[in-house]
Amino acid sequence: MEEFEKPALTENEFAAKLSPTSLHITGGSLIEFWYADGEMFWGHSVGLTSFNGLALTDVHVEMFG
């Protein structure tokens, strides 16, 4: 076995690799954004859930897949 580590990305490089795939809005305060990861995380989806709408100060981030 050989150890492998992907190179570090700048903030702009990281953001450029994310592609939006869906947006879910529930009521007045729950918003979910889902993104394809651009193979940064071996094909997982990245999700961001805001529990206080567009204020985006109460946020949960997760990976799926």
N, C-alpha and C positions, 0 to 999 in steps of 0.2 A: 504494500500500500504506500501511496505517496500523499503527503499532506498538500491540500490545495486551498488557497484563499483568494477570493476575488479582490481586485484592487479597490481601494477607497475611492469614492466619487465625491465631487464637490456638490454643494446644495443644488446648483443649477443642473448638473449632469443627472442627479437623482430625479429631480422634478421632470426633466425632459424624457426620462424613460417610462414614467407613469402615463397610462392611457385610460381616460375615464370609460367605464363600461356601463354604469347605471347610477341612477339617482332615485332615492325613495323619500317621500315626504309623508309623514303621518301626523295629523293634527297641526297645531301651531308651533310645536317645539321640537319634534323629532325629525332629524334629517340624516340620511345615510348616503355616503358617496362611496362607490366601489371603483377600483382601478385594476387594470392588468399591470403586472409588475415589470414588463419588458425583460423578462428572464433574469432579473436581479436576484430573485428568491426562488429560482428553479420552477417558475410557472405558477406560483401561488397568486391568489387575488389579495389585494390590500383594501381594507375597509376602514372608513372613518365614520363614526356615529356622533352627531352633536345632539345633546339632550336639551339644549336651550336655543334651538334655531340657529339663525345666522350669526349670533354672537360668538359661537365657536369657542367658548371658554370652558364648557363642561363636555369634554370630548373623550371618546374611547377609540383606540386604533387597534386593528387586529389583522391577522393573515389567515386565509382559508385555502384549503386545497392541499 
